[in-house]
Amino acid sequence: MATSRKHPAADLLRFALTLPEAWEDLPWEEDLVAKVGKKVFVFFGSAARPKTMGVKLPDSAPYALSLSCCEPAGYGLGRSGWVTVHCDGNGAPDTELLHEWIVESYCAVAPKRLSASLR
């Protein structure tokens, strides 16, 4: 990983990077993201923040937002289907659901030729 300390989302990032042509980036100093091409498909924030991730959920957003661990993403991204997920504490989604949301977000932003095999 590019960060010197273990990032709270390291295991989720490791999963995200198994998707076709996915790569990690630090576009805003310590803010860690996973990208496909030039597009972000998961925001992980910085190592100094609690364990959260931001994902684009065109299909699952209504369900995700019904959970206490989720809220619309800031900076107006929530209007475009982006959801901030608090991945620790009571009510946090299990790892399988977090992985499903990462894949959904990837498919929402990846070129069709890459996401077709995952749908």
Backbone atoms as SQL, in Angstrom:
CREATE TABLE atoms (id INTEGER PRIMARY KEY, chain TEXT, resi INTEGER, resn TEXT, atom TEXT, x REAL, y REAL, z REAL);
INSERT INTO atoms VALUES
  (1, 'A', 1, 'MET', 'N', 0.826, -1.179, 0.000),
  (2, 'A', 1, 'MET', 'CA', 0.000, 0.000, 0.000),
  (3, 'A', 1, 'MET', 'C', 0.869, 1.241, 0.000),
  (4, 'A', 2, 'ALA', 'N', 0.320, 2.315, -0.467),
  (5, 'A', 2, 'ALA', 'CA', 1.063, 3.556, -0.581),
  (6, 'A', 2, 'ALA', 'C', 1.192, 4.283, 0.753),
  (7, 'A', 3, 'THR', 'N', 0.332, 3.993, 1.729),
  (8, 'A', 3, 'THR', 'CA', 0.405, 4.691, 3.002),
  (9, 'A', 3, 'THR', 'C', 1.393, 3.995, 3.921),
  (10, 'A', 4, 'SER', 'N', 2.034, 4.777, 4.825),
  (11, 'A', 4, 'SER', 'CA', 3.055, 4.202, 5.680),
  (12, 'A', 4, 'SER', 'C', 2.436, 3.413, 6.842),
  (13, 'A', 5, 'ARG', 'N', 1.288, 3.843, 7.369),
  (14, 'A', 5, 'ARG', 'CA', 0.607, 3.111, 8.428),
  (15, 'A', 5, 'ARG', 'C', -0.449, 2.216, 7.798),
  (16, 'A', 6, 'LYS', 'N', -0.856, 1.189, 8.538),
  (17, 'A', 6, 'LYS', 'CA', -1.946, 0.347, 8.029),
  (18, 'A', 6, 'LYS', 'C', -3.223, 1.172, 8.033),
  (19, 'A', 7, 'HIS', 'N', -3.826, 1.263, 6.900),
  (20, 'A', 7, 'HIS', 'CA', -5.063, 2.018, 6.742),
  (21, 'A', 7, 'HIS', 'C', -6.210, 1.192, 7.311),
  (22, 'A', 8, 'PRO', 'N', -7.215, 1.832, 7.970),
  (23, 'A', 8, 'PRO', 'CA', -8.333, 1.082, 8.536),
  (24, 'A', 8, 'PRO', 'C', -9.088, 0.256, 7.496),
  (25, 'A', 9, 'ALA', 'N', -9.054, 0.656, 6.251),
  (26, 'A', 9, 'ALA', 'CA', -9.789, -0.052, 5.196),
  (27, 'A', 9, 'ALA', 'C', -8.884, -0.954, 4.363),
  (28, 'A', 10, 'ALA', 'N', -7.737, -1.325, 4.900),
  (29, 'A', 10, 'ALA', 'CA', -6.761, -2.094, 4.111),
  (30, 'A', 10, 'ALA', 'C', -7.350, -3.377, 3.535),
  (31, 'A', 11, 'ASP', 'N', -8.146, -4.119, 4.316),
  (32, 'A', 11, 'ASP', 'CA', -8.718, -5.373, 3.821),
  (33, 'A', 11, 'ASP', 'C', -9.730, -5.117, 2.717),
  (34, 'A', 12, 'LEU', 'N', -10.529, -4.059, 2.852),
  (35, 'A', 12, 'LEU', 'CA', -11.496, -3.721, 1.806),
  (36, 'A', 12, 'LEU', 'C', -10.781, -3.258, 0.541),
  (37, 'A', 13, 'LEU', 'N', -9.722, -2.485, 0.700),
  (38, 'A', 13, 'LEU', 'CA', -8.932, -2.060, -0.458),
  (39, 'A', 13, 'LEU', 'C', -8.341, -3.271, -1.172),
  (40, 'A', 14, 'ARG', 'N', -7.811, -4.199, -0.409),
  (41, 'A', 14, 'ARG', 'CA', -7.214, -5.401, -1.004),
  (42, 'A', 14, 'ARG', 'C', -8.256, -6.120, -1.873),
  (43, 'A', 15, 'PHE', 'N', -9.506, -6.212, -1.385),
  (44, 'A', 15, 'PHE', 'CA', -10.555, -6.827, -2.184),
  (45, 'A', 15, 'PHE', 'C', -10.832, -5.995, -3.436),
  (46, 'A', 16, 'ALA', 'N', -10.973, -4.678, -3.282),
  (47, 'A', 16, 'ALA', 'CA', -11.271, -3.805, -4.425),
  (48, 'A', 16, 'ALA', 'C', -10.225, -3.948, -5.519),
  (49, 'A', 17, 'LEU', 'N', -8.976, -4.143, -5.123),
  (50, 'A', 17, 'LEU', 'CA', -7.894, -4.237, -6.109),
  (51, 'A', 17, 'LEU', 'C', -7.860, -5.565, -6.852),
  (52, 'A', 18, 'THR', 'N', -8.719, -6.512, -6.465),
  (53, 'A', 18, 'THR', 'CA', -8.813, -7.768, -7.214),
  (54, 'A', 18, 'THR', 'C', -9.705, -7.615, -8.443),
  (55, 'A', 19, 'LEU', 'N', -10.433, -6.512, -8.536),
  (56, 'A', 19, 'LEU', 'CA', -11.330, -6.300, -9.678),
  (57, 'A', 19, 'LEU', 'C', -10.507, -5.897, -10.899),
  (58, 'A', 20, 'PRO', 'N', -11.003, -6.211, -12.103),
  (59, 'A', 20, 'PRO', 'CA', -10.219, -5.975, -13.325),
  (60, 'A', 20, 'PRO', 'C', -9.733, -4.523, -13.470),
  (61, 'A', 21, 'GLU', 'N', -8.423, -4.393, -13.637),
  (62, 'A', 21, 'GLU', 'CA', -7.752, -3.117, -13.882),
  (63, 'A', 21, 'GLU', 'C', -7.945, -2.081, -12.767),
  (64, 'A', 22, 'ALA', 'N', -8.262, -2.544, -11.570),
  (65, 'A', 22, 'ALA', 'CA', -8.399, -1.633, -10.428),
  (66, 'A', 22, 'ALA', 'C', -7.012, -1.280, -9.902),
  (67, 'A', 23, 'TRP', 'N', -6.896, -0.058, -9.380),
  (68, 'A', 23, 'TRP', 'CA', -5.626, 0.393, -8.808),
  (69, 'A', 23, 'TRP', 'C', -5.904, 1.403, -7.704),
  (70, 'A', 24, 'GLU', 'N', -4.958, 1.557, -6.787),
  (71, 'A', 24, 'GLU', 'CA', -5.129, 2.502, -5.681),
  (72, 'A', 24, 'GLU', 'C', -4.478, 3.837, -6.017),
  (73, 'A', 25, 'ASP', 'N', -5.022, 4.867, -5.415),
  (74, 'A', 25, 'ASP', 'CA', -4.487, 6.214, -5.629),
  (75, 'A', 25, 'ASP', 'C', -4.672, 7.017, -4.347),
  (76, 'A', 26, 'LEU', 'N', -3.866, 8.031, -4.187),
  (77, 'A', 26, 'LEU', 'CA', -3.963, 8.992, -3.086),
  (78, 'A', 26, 'LEU', 'C', -4.119, 10.382, -3.692),
  (79, 'A', 27, 'PRO', 'N', -5.266, 10.677, -4.290),
  (80, 'A', 27, 'PRO', 'CA', -5.409, 11.934, -5.033),
  (81, 'A', 27, 'PRO', 'C', -5.441, 13.189, -4.163),
  (82, 'A', 28, 'TRP', 'N', -5.805, 13.048, -2.903),
  (83, 'A', 28, 'TRP', 'CA', -5.892, 14.211, -2.011),
  (84, 'A', 28, 'TRP', 'C', -5.048, 13.942, -0.782),
  (85, 'A', 29, 'GLU', 'N', -3.750, 13.887, -0.960),
  (86, 'A', 29, 'GLU', 'CA', -2.774, 13.615, 0.080),
  (87, 'A', 29, 'GLU', 'C', -3.010, 12.255, 0.708),
  (88, 'A', 30, 'GLU', 'N', -3.658, 12.173, 1.880),
  (89, 'A', 30, 'GLU', 'CA', -3.827, 10.885, 2.556),
  (90, 'A', 30, 'GLU', 'C', -5.150, 10.213, 2.254),
  (91, 'A', 31, 'ASP', 'N', -6.002, 10.793, 1.432),
  (92, 'A', 31, 'ASP', 'CA', -7.286, 10.172, 1.123),
  (93, 'A', 31, 'ASP', 'C', -7.092, 9.055, 0.116),
  (94, 'A', 32, 'LEU', 'N', -7.368, 7.844, 0.544),
  (95, 'A', 32, 'LEU', 'CA', -7.146, 6.651, -0.255),
  (96, 'A', 32, 'LEU', 'C', -8.392, 6.318, -1.067),
  (97, 'A', 33, 'VAL', 'N', -8.211, 5.993, -2.336),
  (98, 'A', 33, 'VAL', 'CA', -9.310, 5.601, -3.206),
  (99, 'A', 33, 'VAL', 'C', -8.890, 4.402, -4.043),
  (100, 'A', 34, 'ALA', 'N', -9.897, 3.696, -4.583),
  (101, 'A', 34, 'ALA', 'CA', -9.655, 2.673, -5.596),
  (102, 'A', 34, 'ALA', 'C', -10.267, 3.185, -6.885),
  (103, 'A', 35, 'LYS', 'N', -9.523, 3.028, -7.988),
  (104, 'A', 35, 'LYS', 'CA', -9.967, 3.527, -9.282),
  (105, 'A', 35, 'LYS', 'C', -9.952, 2.409, -10.311),
  (106, 'A', 36, 'VAL', 'N', -10.751, 2.629, -11.345),
  (107, 'A', 36, 'VAL', 'CA', -10.666, 1.830, -12.564),
  (108, 'A', 36, 'VAL', 'C', -10.555, 2.860, -13.678),
  (109, 'A', 37, 'GLY', 'N', -9.495, 2.772, -14.454),
  (110, 'A', 37, 'GLY', 'CA', -9.200, 3.851, -15.395),
  (111, 'A', 37, 'GLY', 'C', -8.928, 5.112, -14.594),
  (112, 'A', 38, 'LYS', 'N', -9.580, 6.196, -14.944),
  (113, 'A', 38, 'LYS', 'CA', -9.410, 7.458, -14.210),
  (114, 'A', 38, 'LYS', 'C', -10.535, 7.706, -13.208),
  (115, 'A', 39, 'LYS', 'N', -11.469, 6.757, -13.075),
  (116, 'A', 39, 'LYS', 'CA', -12.654, 6.965, -12.245),
  (117, 'A', 39, 'LYS', 'C', -12.546, 6.259, -10.901),
  (118, 'A', 40, 'VAL', 'N', -12.888, 6.983, -9.840),
  (119, 'A', 40, 'VAL', 'CA', -12.933, 6.423, -8.495),
  (120, 'A', 40, 'VAL', 'C', -14.179, 5.546, -8.376),
  (121, 'A', 41, 'PHE', 'N', -14.002, 4.346, -7.798),
  (122, 'A', 41, 'PHE', 'CA', -15.180, 3.537, -7.499),
  (123, 'A', 41, 'PHE', 'C', -15.336, 3.260, -6.009),
  (124, 'A', 42, 'VAL', 'N', -14.318, 3.534, -5.202),
  (125, 'A', 42, 'VAL', 'CA', -14.446, 3.462, -3.746),
  (126, 'A', 42, 'VAL', 'C', -13.566, 4.532, -3.120),
  (127, 'A', 43, 'PHE', 'N', -14.159, 5.314, -2.220),
  (128, 'A', 43, 'PHE', 'CA', -13.421, 6.270, -1.393),
  (129, 'A', 43, 'PHE', 'C', -13.212, 5.619, -0.034),
  (130, 'A', 44, 'PHE', 'N', -11.977, 5.656, 0.478),
  (131, 'A', 44, 'PHE', 'CA', -11.705, 5.106, 1.799),
  (132, 'A', 44, 'PHE', 'C', -11.303, 6.157, 2.824),
  (133, 'A', 45, 'GLY', 'N', -11.187, 7.409, 2.455),
  (134, 'A', 45, 'GLY', 'CA', -10.789, 8.431, 3.416),
  (135, 'A', 45, 'GLY', 'C', -9.336, 8.296, 3.808),
  (136, 'A', 46, 'SER', 'N', -8.988, 8.829, 4.956),
  (137, 'A', 46, 'SER', 'CA', -7.592, 8.801, 5.403),
  (138, 'A', 46, 'SER', 'C', -7.427, 7.884, 6.603),
  (139, 'A', 47, 'ALA', 'N', -6.192, 7.522, 6.881),
  (140, 'A', 47, 'ALA', 'CA', -5.888, 6.639, 8.009),
  (141, 'A', 47, 'ALA', 'C', -6.266, 7.272, 9.344),
  (142, 'A', 48, 'ALA', 'N', -6.366, 8.598, 9.387),
  (143, 'A', 48, 'ALA', 'CA', -6.695, 9.292, 10.627),
  (144, 'A', 48, 'ALA', 'C', -8.188, 9.264, 10.942),
  (145, 'A', 49, 'ARG', 'N', -9.012, 8.896, 9.980),
  (146, 'A', 49, 'ARG', 'CA', -10.465, 8.895, 10.182),
  (147, 'A', 49, 'ARG', 'C', -10.977, 7.515, 10.542),
  (148, 'A', 50, 'PRO', 'N', -12.178, 7.453, 11.128),
  (149, 'A', 50, 'PRO', 'CA', -12.775, 6.139, 11.399),
  (150, 'A', 50, 'PRO', 'C', -12.969, 5.364, 10.101),
  (151, 'A', 51, 'LYS', 'N', -13.140, 4.074, 10.213),
  (152, 'A', 51, 'LYS', 'CA', -13.268, 3.195, 9.055),
  (153, 'A', 51, 'LYS', 'C', -14.585, 3.469, 8.312),
  (154, 'A', 52, 'THR', 'N', -14.471, 4.145, 7.169),
  (155, 'A', 52, 'THR', 'CA', -15.630, 4.409, 6.316),
  (156, 'A', 52, 'THR', 'C', -15.246, 4.123, 4.869),
  (157, 'A', 53, 'MET', 'N', -16.263, 3.959, 4.046),
  (158, 'A', 53, 'MET', 'CA', -16.014, 3.882, 2.615),
  (159, 'A', 53, 'MET', 'C', -17.174, 4.555, 1.905),
  (160, 'A', 54, 'GLY', 'N', -16.875, 5.118, 0.752),
  (161, 'A', 54, 'GLY', 'CA', -17.900, 5.723, -0.082),
  (162, 'A', 54, 'GLY', 'C', -18.013, 4.933, -1.362),
  (163, 'A', 55, 'VAL', 'N', -19.227, 4.514, -1.693),
  (164, 'A', 55, 'VAL', 'CA', -19.463, 3.701, -2.884),
  (165, 'A', 55, 'VAL', 'C', -20.666, 4.234, -3.648),
  (166, 'A', 56, 'LYS', 'N', -20.664, 4.033, -4.956),
  (167, 'A', 56, 'LYS', 'CA', -21.789, 4.414, -5.807),
  (168, 'A', 56, 'LYS', 'C', -22.708, 3.201, -5.919),
  (169, 'A', 57, 'LEU', 'N', -23.961, 3.367, -5.467),
  (170, 'A', 57, 'LEU', 'CA', -24.886, 2.243, -5.409),
  (171, 'A', 57, 'LEU', 'C', -26.164, 2.552, -6.187),
  (172, 'A', 58, 'PRO', 'N', -26.116, 2.423, -7.511),
  (173, 'A', 58, 'PRO', 'CA', -27.300, 2.744, -8.303),
  (174, 'A', 58, 'PRO', 'C', -28.488, 1.829, -8.008),
  (175, 'A', 59, 'ASP', 'N', -28.230, 0.594, -7.582),
  (176, 'A', 59, 'ASP', 'CA', -29.316, -0.340, -7.286),
  (177, 'A', 59, 'ASP', 'C', -29.592, -0.471, -5.787),
  (178, 'A', 60, 'SER', 'N', -28.564, -0.476, -4.975),
  (179, 'A', 60, 'SER', 'CA', -28.701, -0.773, -3.550),
  (180, 'A', 60, 'SER', 'C', -28.802, 0.437, -2.638),
  (181, 'A', 61, 'ALA', 'N', -28.716, 1.644, -3.169),
  (182, 'A', 61, 'ALA', 'CA', -28.736, 2.839, -2.313),
  (183, 'A', 61, 'ALA', 'C', -29.963, 2.903, -1.406),
  (184, 'A', 62, 'PRO', 'N', -31.179, 2.659, -1.903),
  (185, 'A', 62, 'PRO', 'CA', -32.334, 2.744, -0.992),
  (186, 'A', 62, 'PRO', 'C', -32.203, 1.796, 0.208),
  (187, 'A', 63, 'TYR', 'N', -31.759, 0.566, -0.054),
  (188, 'A', 63, 'TYR', 'CA', -31.565, -0.369, 1.054),
  (189, 'A', 63, 'TYR', 'C', -30.451, 0.119, 1.977),
  (190, 'A', 64, 'ALA', 'N', -29.309, 0.480, 1.399),
  (191, 'A', 64, 'ALA', 'CA', -28.170, 0.924, 2.214),
  (192, 'A', 64, 'ALA', 'C', -28.562, 2.110, 3.093),
  (193, 'A', 65, 'LEU', 'N', -29.267, 3.062, 2.519),
  (194, 'A', 65, 'LEU', 'CA', -29.637, 4.264, 3.276),
  (195, 'A', 65, 'LEU', 'C', -30.683, 3.983, 4.350),
  (196, 'A', 66, 'SER', 'N', -31.305, 2.805, 4.315),
  (197, 'A', 66, 'SER', 'CA', -32.236, 2.434, 5.385),
  (198, 'A', 66, 'SER', 'C', -31.498, 1.913, 6.611),
  (199, 'A', 67, 'LEU', 'N', -30.201, 1.651, 6.473),
  (200, 'A', 67, 'LEU', 'CA', -29.380, 1.149, 7.576),
  (201, 'A', 67, 'LEU', 'C', -28.770, 2.309, 8.353),
  (202, 'A', 68, 'SER', 'N', -28.639, 2.135, 9.658),
  (203, 'A', 68, 'SER', 'CA', -28.098, 3.212, 10.500),
  (204, 'A', 68, 'SER', 'C', -26.632, 3.511, 10.216),
  (205, 'A', 69, 'CYS', 'N', -25.919, 2.583, 9.571),
  (206, 'A', 69, 'CYS', 'CA', -24.483, 2.757, 9.305),
  (207, 'A', 69, 'CYS', 'C', -24.215, 3.521, 8.008),
  (208, 'A', 70, 'CYS', 'N', -25.259, 3.904, 7.286),
  (209, 'A', 70, 'CYS', 'CA', -25.077, 4.536, 5.977),
  (210, 'A', 70, 'CYS', 'C', -25.755, 5.901, 5.926),
  (211, 'A', 71, 'GLU', 'N', -25.171, 6.772, 5.103),
  (212, 'A', 71, 'GLU', 'CA', -25.739, 8.099, 4.882),
  (213, 'A', 71, 'GLU', 'C', -25.358, 8.560, 3.479),
  (214, 'A', 72, 'PRO', 'N', -26.120, 9.493, 2.914),
  (215, 'A', 72, 'PRO', 'CA', -25.734, 10.019, 1.597),
  (216, 'A', 72, 'PRO', 'C', -24.337, 10.641, 1.683),
  (217, 'A', 73, 'ALA', 'N', -23.529, 10.430, 0.664),
  (218, 'A', 73, 'ALA', 'CA', -22.173, 10.994, 0.646),
  (219, 'A', 73, 'ALA', 'C', -22.241, 12.510, 0.582),
  (220, 'A', 74, 'GLY', 'N', -21.245, 13.150, 1.144),
  (221, 'A', 74, 'GLY', 'CA', -21.173, 14.601, 1.151),
  (222, 'A', 74, 'GLY', 'C', -20.773, 15.187, -0.191),
  (223, 'A', 75, 'TYR', 'N', -20.619, 16.484, -0.201),
  (224, 'A', 75, 'TYR', 'CA', -20.194, 17.232, -1.385),
  (225, 'A', 75, 'TYR', 'C', -21.151, 17.056, -2.563),
  (226, 'A', 76, 'GLY', 'N', -22.414, 16.759, -2.271),
  (227, 'A', 76, 'GLY', 'CA', -23.406, 16.591, -3.324),
  (228, 'A', 76, 'GLY', 'C', -23.356, 15.251, -4.031),
  (229, 'A', 77, 'LEU', 'N', -22.433, 14.376, -3.648),
  (230, 'A', 77, 'LEU', 'CA', -22.320, 13.070, -4.298),
  (231, 'A', 77, 'LEU', 'C', -23.510, 12.166, -3.986),
  (232, 'A', 78, 'GLY', 'N', -24.155, 12.396, -2.849),
  (233, 'A', 78, 'GLY', 'CA', -25.315, 11.591, -2.480),
  (234, 'A', 78, 'GLY', 'C', -26.425, 11.672, -3.510),
  (235, 'A', 79, 'ARG', 'N', -26.554, 12.819, -4.154),
  (236, 'A', 79, 'ARG', 'CA', -27.594, 12.982, -5.188),
  (237, 'A', 79, 'ARG', 'C', -27.316, 12.102, -6.405),
  (238, 'A', 80, 'SER', 'N', -26.071, 11.669, -6.563),
  (239, 'A', 80, 'SER', 'CA', -25.700, 10.821, -7.698),
  (240, 'A', 80, 'SER', 'C', -25.599, 9.351, -7.307),
  (241, 'A', 81, 'GLY', 'N', -26.133, 9.000, -6.142),
  (242, 'A', 81, 'GLY', 'CA', -26.132, 7.597, -5.721),
  (243, 'A', 81, 'GLY', 'C', -24.949, 7.160, -4.882),
  (244, 'A', 82, 'TRP', 'N', -24.094, 8.098, -4.480),
  (245, 'A', 82, 'TRP', 'CA', -22.962, 7.745, -3.632),
  (246, 'A', 82, 'TRP', 'C', -23.407, 7.684, -2.177),
  (247, 'A', 83, 'VAL', 'N', -22.943, 6.660, -1.466),
  (248, 'A', 83, 'VAL', 'CA', -23.320, 6.405, -0.078),
  (249, 'A', 83, 'VAL', 'C', -22.052, 6.287, 0.755),
  (250, 'A', 84, 'THR', 'N', -22.044, 6.916, 1.930),
  (251, 'A', 84, 'THR', 'CA', -20.961, 6.732, 2.891),
  (252, 'A', 84, 'THR', 'C', -21.386, 5.635, 3.857),
  (253, 'A', 85, 'VAL', 'N', -20.523, 4.628, 4.004),
  (254, 'A', 85, 'VAL', 'CA', -20.796, 3.477, 4.847),
  (255, 'A', 85, 'VAL', 'C', -19.812, 3.497, 6.017),
  (256, 'A', 86, 'HIS', 'N', -20.335, 3.465, 7.242),
  (257, 'A', 86, 'HIS', 'CA', -19.498, 3.355, 8.435),
  (258, 'A', 86, 'HIS', 'C', -19.293, 1.861, 8.672),
  (259, 'A', 87, 'CYS', 'N', -18.062, 1.414, 8.487),
  (260, 'A', 87, 'CYS', 'CA', -17.760, -0.014, 8.419),
  (261, 'A', 87, 'CYS', 'C', -17.392, -0.639, 9.752),
  (262, 'A', 88, 'ASP', 'N', -17.482, 0.100, 10.840),
  (263, 'A', 88, 'ASP', 'CA', -17.191, -0.492, 12.145),
  (264, 'A', 88, 'ASP', 'C', -18.271, -0.070, 13.133),
  (265, 'A', 89, 'GLY', 'N', -18.284, -0.686, 14.282),
  (266, 'A', 89, 'GLY', 'CA', -19.274, -0.352, 15.298),
  (267, 'A', 89, 'GLY', 'C', -20.555, -1.160, 15.145),
  (268, 'A', 90, 'ASN', 'N', -21.495, -0.880, 16.010),
  (269, 'A', 90, 'ASN', 'CA', -22.776, -1.583, 15.974),
  (270, 'A', 90, 'ASN', 'C', -23.525, -1.273, 14.691),
  (271, 'A', 91, 'GLY', 'N', -24.112, -2.289, 14.110),
  (272, 'A', 91, 'GLY', 'CA', -24.890, -2.099, 12.897),
  (273, 'A', 91, 'GLY', 'C', -24.073, -2.056, 11.630),
  (274, 'A', 92, 'ALA', 'N', -22.765, -2.261, 11.718),
  (275, 'A', 92, 'ALA', 'CA', -21.922, -2.242, 10.515),
  (276, 'A', 92, 'ALA', 'C', -22.251, -3.446, 9.643),
  (277, 'A', 93, 'PRO', 'N', -22.250, -3.256, 8.327),
  (278, 'A', 93, 'PRO', 'CA', -22.515, -4.379, 7.422),
  (279, 'A', 93, 'PRO', 'C', -21.415, -5.436, 7.531),
  (280, 'A', 94, 'ASP', 'N', -21.779, -6.683, 7.221),
  (281, 'A', 94, 'ASP', 'CA', -20.756, -7.727, 7.231),
  (282, 'A', 94, 'ASP', 'C', -19.870, -7.589, 5.992),
  (283, 'A', 95, 'THR', 'N', -18.752, -8.264, 6.022),
  (284, 'A', 95, 'THR', 'CA', -17.767, -8.160, 4.949),
  (285, 'A', 95, 'THR', 'C', -18.351, -8.554, 3.599),
  (286, 'A', 96, 'GLU', 'N', -19.188, -9.564, 3.565),
  (287, 'A', 96, 'GLU', 'CA', -19.779, -10.008, 2.295),
  (288, 'A', 96, 'GLU', 'C', -20.604, -8.886, 1.655),
  (289, 'A', 97, 'LEU', 'N', -21.406, -8.190, 2.451),
  (290, 'A', 97, 'LEU', 'CA', -22.206, -7.089, 1.911),
  (291, 'A', 97, 'LEU', 'C', -21.316, -5.937, 1.459),
  (292, 'A', 98, 'LEU', 'N', -20.274, -5.626, 2.220),
  (293, 'A', 98, 'LEU', 'CA', -19.345, -4.571, 1.814),
  (294, 'A', 98, 'LEU', 'C', -18.696, -4.918, 0.481),
  (295, 'A', 99, 'HIS', 'N', -18.323, -6.174, 0.298),
  (296, 'A', 99, 'HIS', 'CA', -17.740, -6.616, -0.977),
  (297, 'A', 99, 'HIS', 'C', -18.752, -6.479, -2.112),
  (298, 'A', 100, 'GLU', 'N', -20.007, -6.846, -1.860),
  (299, 'A', 100, 'GLU', 'CA', -21.047, -6.703, -2.888),
  (300, 'A', 100, 'GLU', 'C', -21.194, -5.240, -3.303),
  (301, 'A', 101, 'TRP', 'N', -21.158, -4.344, -2.329),
  (302, 'A', 101, 'TRP', 'CA', -21.289, -2.915, -2.635),
  (303, 'A', 101, 'TRP', 'C', -20.080, -2.394, -3.396),
  (304, 'A', 102, 'ILE', 'N', -18.896, -2.883, -3.078),
  (305, 'A', 102, 'ILE', 'CA', -17.698, -2.485, -3.830),
  (306, 'A', 102, 'ILE', 'C', -17.842, -2.923, -5.286),
  (307, 'A', 103, 'VAL', 'N', -18.311, -4.142, -5.507),
  (308, 'A', 103, 'VAL', 'CA', -18.496, -4.637, -6.879),
  (309, 'A', 103, 'VAL', 'C', -19.569, -3.822, -7.593),
  (310, 'A', 104, 'GLU', 'N', -20.673, -3.507, -6.915),
  (311, 'A', 104, 'GLU', 'CA', -21.725, -2.696, -7.538),
  (312, 'A', 104, 'GLU', 'C', -21.184, -1.328, -7.938),
  (313, 'A', 105, 'SER', 'N', -20.401, -0.720, -7.070),
  (314, 'A', 105, 'SER', 'CA', -19.820, 0.585, -7.365),
  (315, 'A', 105, 'SER', 'C', -18.853, 0.493, -8.541),
  (316, 'A', 106, 'TYR', 'N', -18.034, -0.544, -8.547),
  (317, 'A', 106, 'TYR', 'CA', -17.107, -0.774, -9.659),
  (318, 'A', 106, 'TYR', 'C', -17.892, -0.864, -10.969),
  (319, 'A', 107, 'CYS', 'N', -18.936, -1.678, -10.986),
  (320, 'A', 107, 'CYS', 'CA', -19.731, -1.866, -12.207),
  (321, 'A', 107, 'CYS', 'C', -20.412, -0.573, -12.648),
  (322, 'A', 108, 'ALA', 'N', -20.708, 0.293, -11.696),
  (323, 'A', 108, 'ALA', 'CA', -21.369, 1.556, -12.024),
  (324, 'A', 108, 'ALA', 'C', -20.440, 2.530, -12.743),
  (325, 'A', 109, 'VAL', 'N', -19.132, 2.426, -12.523),
  (326, 'A', 109, 'VAL', 'CA', -18.206, 3.401, -13.114),
  (327, 'A', 109, 'VAL', 'C', -17.242, 2.805, -14.136),
  (328, 'A', 110, 'ALA', 'N', -17.054, 1.481, -14.106),
  (329, 'A', 110, 'ALA', 'CA', -16.092, 0.839, -15.001),
  (330, 'A', 110, 'ALA', 'C', -16.628, 0.775, -16.430),
  (331, 'A', 111, 'PRO', 'N', -15.726, 0.750, -17.409),
  (332, 'A', 111, 'PRO', 'CA', -16.170, 0.523, -18.783),
  (333, 'A', 111, 'PRO', 'C', -16.929, -0.813, -18.867),
  (334, 'A', 112, 'LYS', 'N', -17.908, -0.878, -19.735),
  (335, 'A', 112, 'LYS', 'CA', -18.741, -2.079, -19.865),
  (336, 'A', 112, 'LYS', 'C', -17.920, -3.328, -20.158),
  (337, 'A', 113, 'ARG', 'N', -16.857, -3.179, -20.928),
  (338, 'A', 113, 'ARG', 'CA', -16.040, -4.338, -21.267),
  (339, 'A', 113, 'ARG', 'C', -15.412, -4.960, -20.024),
  (340, 'A', 114, 'LEU', 'N', -15.173, -4.158, -18.978),
  (341, 'A', 114, 'LEU', 'CA', -14.586, -4.678, -17.745),
  (342, 'A', 114, 'LEU', 'C', -15.649, -5.176, -16.772),
  (343, 'A', 115, 'SER', 'N', -16.752, -4.467, -16.673),
  (344, 'A', 115, 'SER', 'CA', -17.762, -4.820, -15.678),
  (345, 'A', 115, 'SER', 'C', -18.694, -5.934, -16.140),
  (346, 'A', 116, 'ALA', 'N', -18.755, -6.221, -17.431),
  (347, 'A', 116, 'ALA', 'CA', -19.693, -7.234, -17.944),
  (348, 'A', 116, 'ALA', 'C', -19.480, -8.600, -17.297),
  (349, 'A', 117, 'SER', 'N', -18.257, -8.967, -17.044),
  (350, 'A', 117, 'SER', 'CA', -17.988, -10.291, -16.473),
  (351, 'A', 117, 'SER', 'C', -18.392, -10.386, -15.001),
  (352, 'A', 118, 'LEU', 'N', -18.625, -9.258, -14.348),
  (353, 'A', 118, 'LEU', 'CA', -18.965, -9.255, -12.929),
  (354, 'A', 118, 'LEU', 'C', -20.472, -9.161, -12.678),
  (355, 'A', 119, 'ARG', 'N', -21.231, -8.801, -13.682),
  (356, 'A', 119, 'ARG', 'CA', -22.673, -8.605, -13.481),
  (357, 'A', 119, 'ARG', 'C', -23.418, -9.910, -13.395);
